[in-house]
Amino acid sequence: MERGWAERGYHARCLDISIDRSFEDFRRQYEQAVPPYDAEAFNALVARNAPWDDVLALMRERAPHDFLIYWSSGDLRPMMNLAGDPRHCVEYLMGNHTTAERMFRHDPAAMLYAPLRTMISDGPDGGARFIIEQPSRAFSSLGVDAIHEVGVDLDREVAAALLAHLQVPVPAGLSD
């Protein structure tokens, strides 16, 4: 790229999935399926300059459904309730840094969309909602075929490894 700046369009497809469980039940199930990132364990690999195979092995051990939670907002309800909105809502950054590396090698800008943003909130009918942007759409915005292919793989992982495990509907186009 020449010095200066460049502009790329961003493509998003927001998937809003209705869940027939309460916010608290679904949140608990999601957080069991997608455990928190263990910085201490992964930093120990960095400290000993471990081979990448050790990183892959630790990720397989710690992420039974292919993803970890890197960050969570906690429930936004107490703050939003001050404005009169009593709904529960939790945002997450969910991902797999071994998958992210497969994109990073082609363009570090892929990290703009990795980890994936997800959200659980109260649904309008008393159930919960799970919201995620379709990974392949965001990653295709970078215009690199190899990154888009990993995004398509992520679509399948979200559908098969996570949503199927959580027994929630898989949106059309996510697992195709």
KEDOGU-630025 format. One line per field, with one value per residue (C-alpha): x, y, z; residue number from 0. Coordinates in steps of 0.5 Angstrom, whole numbers, plus 500, padded with zeros to 3 digits. Each point is the difference from the previous one (the first is absolute). Layout:
N
c1 = [X;...]
c2 = [Y;...]
c3 = [Z;...]
seq = [NUM;...]
# end
This chain:
176
c1 = [500;502;502;493;494;495;492;497;492;498;495;496;494;497;497;495;498;494;501;495;504;500;506;503;500;502;506;502;500;504;505;501;501;504;505;504;507;505;506;504;501;501;505;504;500;503;505;503;500;495;500;493;498;499;496;495;500;498;495;497;500;497;495;496;495;506;499;502;497;506;495;493;497;496;493;498;493;502;502;495;495;502;497;494;501;500;503;506;505;508;505;505;507;500;505;506;507;503;494;502;507;498;497;505;506;496;498;501;493;497;500;495;495;503;498;493;495;494;494;495;494;493;495;493;497;503;505;507;504;507;502;507;502;501;508;501;497;504;506;499;500;507;501;504;498;504;497;493;501;502;493;496;504;498;492;500;504;495;494;503;504;496;493;499;503;495;494;498;498;505;499;500;506;504;502;499]
c2 = [500;507;505;503;497;495;499;493;499;496;494;498;495;500;493;501;493;500;495;496;500;506;505;497;493;501;505;494;495;505;501;493;498;506;501;506;501;498;505;497;493;503;505;495;497;507;500;494;501;494;497;501;493;501;506;496;495;504;504;493;498;507;501;494;503;504;507;503;507;505;506;501;506;497;501;507;500;504;506;500;499;507;502;496;494;494;495;495;501;497;501;496;499;493;497;495;503;494;501;508;498;497;507;504;497;503;507;502;504;494;501;506;494;495;498;500;504;497;502;497;504;499;498;503;494;498;496;502;503;498;505;499;503;495;499;499;507;504;496;501;507;500;497;495;493;496;504;499;493;500;504;495;494;505;500;492;500;505;495;493;501;505;501;493;499;505;497;507;501;501;505;499;501;499;493;499]
c3 = [500;498;506;502;501;497;501;500;501;505;499;506;501;507;503;505;503;504;506;504;506;505;500;506;498;493;503;504;495;495;505;501;493;499;506;502;497;505;499;505;496;493;503;503;493;497;506;498;493;499;493;496;501;508;499;495;505;506;496;498;508;502;495;499;495;496;504;506;503;500;503;503;502;505;501;497;504;506;496;494;506;502;494;501;495;505;495;501;495;500;494;499;496;498;495;499;499;497;494;501;498;493;498;504;495;494;503;507;499;501;507;499;500;505;505;498;503;503;505;504;502;503;494;499;501;507;497;498;494;497;495;496;494;494;500;493;498;505;497;493;501;500;493;501;498;505;505;498;499;508;501;496;505;506;497;501;506;503;497;502;506;504;498;499;506;504;496;497;493;495;495;492;497;506;499;492]
seq = [0;1;2;3;4;5;6;7;8;9;10;11;12;13;14;15;16;17;18;19;20;21;22;23;24;25;26;27;28;29;30;31;32;33;34;35;36;37;38;39;40;41;42;43;44;45;46;47;48;49;50;51;52;53;54;55;56;57;58;59;60;61;62;63;64;65;66;67;68;69;70;71;72;73;74;75;76;77;78;79;80;81;82;83;84;85;86;87;88;89;90;91;92;93;94;95;96;97;98;99;100;101;102;103;104;105;106;107;108;109;110;111;112;113;114;115;116;117;118;119;120;121;122;123;124;125;126;127;128;129;130;131;132;133;134;135;136;137;138;139;140;141;142;143;144;145;146;147;148;149;150;151;152;153;154;155;156;157;158;159;160;161;162;163;164;165;166;167;168;169;170;171;172;173;174;175]
# end
